[in-house]
Amino acid sequence: MDNNLTNFWKNKKVVVTGGEGFKGSWLVLFLHELGAKVCSLGLPVDWQGSISEYFQDANIEIERHRIDIRDYEKTRESLVRIEPDIVFHLAAEPIVLNAQNNPLDCINTNVLGVANLFEACRGLLNLKAVVNVTSDKVYFNSNHVTSFSETSALGGKDIYSASKACSEIVTRSFYHSYFEFGEVGIATARGGNVIGGGDWSKHRIVPDIFRSLKSNEKLEIRSPGSFRPWQHVLDCVWGYVCLAKHIFEKKTFENYNFGPSLSKPQSVKDLYEELVSVFPELEKTGVNWGQSENTGIESKFLSVDSTRARVLLDWQSYLNFKETVAWTADWYRVEYESNSNAKEMIEITKNQVSKYLNYINQG
């Protein structure tokens, strides 16, 4: 293990809002393996199979605070009681279709929620860094084949994208209004489309594929011709960790993209076919393909330029597309074959974190 990395994170008191969710649970485990004292703050997910469900069985000590980020008073009470050094904000409505169907819920969570968090952070005695995890969808997307940089215009034709762009603006305004001349660094992290084990959210391609296998029902893929910057969840989590350390030390406001090292994203169909190539059982349910042209609310083409993170944070994505898919398939294969055996699930999850940390140590 890199001594500089472990020395920094060892015994740091860290809050992860949304720590029960897909990315949040990987981040919690990653930080735990680095020696941080991690507190998960937020609501449980509305599906079974989250990695966080296996923590107790594996004797992984994570402090949990079951609160709704939309409740300012309880959010403030929890943060004052914890007195964190670093906060990662991941509690959000993450699904585009859910946001479109319930716009006020989405806006309350993704916009008011982040305002509640930053207001609750004001006056915390030990706080030194806050990373607000937003999305690659914060940019105004006209479906041109181009990669967005951090200076690209924010926007959002759909409710989810607009709520995340608003979250960016709220974050910046809180920094300049209340934190700019203090001891707290603040940043936003705009990650690409993340895949990996432990995601059972509805209306996401990888969970949909593996749910179809488990239920033996025909798979519905609505937008096979949509292109996305697919990356493994650990590549994205590693970016968040690099960014938090950076702003902890610099006390600045910054924003960064985190995406794969590809000149061109892969399509939804490419992702499915690669998964089938390493997990042939997936083919047995069959597929109903949607329209090749995306006619819905989601963009057809999305790509982000992560040059800034690679240069200024010394971050890189260690897994290429094939490795990303293989690691994802490996996790779900264990889940499928072991019937969600907690011991086996936490073992595969911890093994992937350990393997990834070895990649970091090797540079």
N, C-alpha and C positions, 0 to 999 in steps of 0.2 A: 504493500500500500504506500502511495506517495505521502511522505511525512508532512509536507506542506499542507496537503489536503486534509489529512486526519488531524493535524495540529490545529488547523483553523476550525473544523467542525466539532471537534471533541468537546462535549459538555455544553455546546451552544444550545440555548433553549429556543426551540423553533416551533412556530405554529403553522400548520397547513390547514387552511380552510378548504372544505371539500375533500378532506383526507380519506373519506370512505369510498370515493368514486374511483374510476378507472385510473386516470393519471395520478390522482391524489394518493392512492394507496401505493403505487410504485414509488412515488416521491417520498412518502413516509418511510417505506422500507429502505430505500437508498440512503436517506439521511441517517436512519437508525444504524445501518451498516458502517457509516462514517463516524459514528460515535456521538451524534447529536441526541439531545433529549427532546423528543418530538411529541407535540400535542396535536391531535386531530380535532378540528372544530367545525361542526356542521351537522347536517342531517344524514341519516343512512340512505343509501341508494334504494331505488324502488325495484330492484331485481336481485335475484340470488346469484352467488358466484363471485362476488367482489373479493379481491385478494385480502382486503381488510378482515373478512370473515375468518381467515385462517390464522390471524395473528395470535389470538388467545390460545388456540391449540398448539402453537409453536412456541409459547411462552415468550413472545415478543412484547415487551412492555411499552405500550403506547397509551398515553393519557388521552381520554376521549371526553369531549364536551358536546353534548347533543343540543345544538341551538340552531335556530334559523337565522341566516345572515340578514334577513329583512327585519329582524327584531333588534333595533339599535341597543336598547337597554341591556338585553342579555348578552349581546356581542361585546359591549363595553365591559360588563361585569366579568365575563370570562377572560378577556384580555388583561384587565387589571389584576385579576387573580393569578394569571400565568406569568405576567411580566416577561414577554419574549424578547430575545435579542433580534430575531429575524422572523418575518411573516411572509409566507407564500399564500396568495389568494387565488384559489381554484374553485371556490363554491360558486356555481353558476348553473344556468340552464344551458346545456351544451349541444342540444339537438335542434337542428334547423327546422324540421317539420313541427316539433313540439312548440317552438317559438312562434311559428306561423299560425298554428291553431289556437294558441293561448298568448296573444301578444302582451297583454297587461301583466300576466305572471312573469313572462320573460323580462320585460322592462323593469318590473319591480325587483327581480332577482339580480339581473346583470347590471343595472344602472344604480338604482337605490341601494342595492346590496353593497356595491363598491364604495358608495358615498358613506354608508353606515360604517364600513370597515375603517376608512381613513379618519372619519370623525372620532371613532373609538380609539384609534391609534394616537391621537393627539394627547400629549402629556404623559405617555408611557415612559417610565424612567430609564429602561435599559434598551429600548428599541433603537436599532441602528440601520435596518434595511427592510424594505417592503417590495416584493415582486408581485405585480398584478399580472396574472396569466390571462391574456385575451385570446387572440386567434389570428390566423392568416387571413381570415375573412373580413378584417377591419378595413381593407382597402376598397376604393371604388373600382369595381370590376366591370369592364366593358367586353370581357371575353376575348381580348386580343392576346395573341401568343407572346406574352412577355412576363418577366419575373418582377414582382414588386420589391422595391427597396424600402428602407425605413422612411425615406423622404417622399414616397408616393402618397397621393391624396387619400385621406380616409373617406369612407362612405359606406353605403349599404343599401341595396335595393330591397332586401328582405329584412324582416324584423330582427332575426338573430344577428346578422352582420351589423345592422344599425345599432343594436344594443351594445355590441362589443366596441364599435367605433366611439359611441358615447362614453363607454367605460374608460377608453383611452383619454378622452378629453377631460373627464372628471378627475382622473388620476393626475394628469398634468396640472390642472387647476389647484388641486389640494397641495401639490408639491410647492408651487410658486406662492400660494397664499399662506401656507403654514409651516412648511418644512425647509424651504430653500436655504435659510441662514442658520439652520440648526445642525444636528449631528445625525440626521437620518437620510440615507440614500433611498431613492424610489425609482423603480423601473417598470416597464411593461414588456412582456414576452409574447411574441407572436409566432406560435408554433404552427408547423404544417400539419397535414392530416396524419394523425398518430394511430398506429395499430400495435397490437401486442396482446398477451394473455390477460385474462381477467376482465375483459370488456363484454358485458351482456346488455348494453343499451339497445333499445329499439331504434330502428331506422338508421343503423350503421351497417356497412357492408360486411365486415368480418363477423360481428355477432350474428347477423342475419344468416350468414353461410353456415355457421356451426350450430345455430338453433335449428336450422332446417335438417341438418344431419341427425341431431338428437331426437327430433320429433318425427323424422322420416316423412317430412312434407316437402313438396316441390318448392324450390327456391325461386323467389321473385327478385330479379335485379332490375331496378327501374331506369338506371342511367349508365349503361355499359360504356358509352362513349365519352363520359366525363373524365377529365384528366386532373389528378391531384398529386401534391408533393408528399407521397407516402413515406413515413419514417417510423422507426421503432420507438416505442414509448421511452425506452432508456436513453436514446439519443436526445430526445426532447427534455427529459428530466435532467440529464447531464448539463444541458444548456441552462436550465433554470438555476442549477447549483452554481455554475460558473458565474452567472449574472449576479446572484445574490452576494457572493463573495466580493465581486468587483465593486458593487455600489456600497457595500458595507465599508469598504476601504476608501472609496472615492467621495462618498457623501453627495453624489450628483443625481440628476434625473436623466435617464436614458431609456431608449427603446431598441429592441433587437428582434430580428427574425431568426428562427431556427428551422431549417429545412434540410432536405437531403442534398448530397453533392451530385446532382444530376443536371444535365443541360436541358432535359425535357422530362416532365412528370410522366408517370405511367397511368394508363386508363384503369377504370374499374374492371373492365374485362381482362386487362393484363394481370391485375391483382388476382382475380378469380382463377385464371388459368395457371398462374404460378403456384397458388395454393393447392390446386388439384394435382399439379406435378409432384408435390412433396407429400400430399395427403390424398391419395387416389380415392379413398372411401367417400370423399365429398361429392364425387360424380354420381353416386347411386341414386340420389333424390331427383336429379334432373333440374333444369333451369328454364324459367320463363323469362326471356329477355325483354326489357322495355325498349323504348325508342332509342335509336342511336344518337339522335339529337336531343339535347336536354331542353324540354319546353316548359319546365317548372320554374320554381323560384331559385334553384341552386345554379351557380355558375358552371359553364361547361369546361372552362379552363382556369386553373389556378396554380401559380408557382411563386415562390418567394426566393429572394436573393439573400443568402446568409453570409456574404463576404465580411460584413462588419463584425459579426460575432467571431468569425474565424481569425480575423486580424487583431481585434481589440481584446477579445476574451480568451484567445488561444483555445477556442472550442472547435470541435469537429464532430461530424457524425461518423461513428466507427463502423456502422453496419450499412452495407449497400442494400439494394432492393431485394436481391435474392436472399441475403442473410436475414434481412428484416422479416421476410415472409417465412423463412425456415424457422426462425426463433418463435414466431407467432404460432406456426403450425405445431411445433414441438410442445408448446404449453397446452394447446387445446387437445392435442393427442393424448397427453397424460390425463387431462380432465375427462376426456371421453372414455378412455380405457380403464381408468381407476374409479369411475363413477363419483367424481368429486371427493375422493379420499383426502382429508385435510392434510395428513402427513405427507403424502406424495405431492399435493399441490403446493404446499409451502416449500418443499424441497426443490421442485423445479423452478419456482419463483426465485428463491434465494440463490440457487445455482446460476441462474441467468444474471442476477445482480453481481455476483462474485466474478463471473466470467467477464462482464462488462467492465468492472473495476480493474481487472487485470489488463484489459486493453488500454485503459487510461494510464495505468502505471508504466506500460510499455511505450506509450506515446504514439 
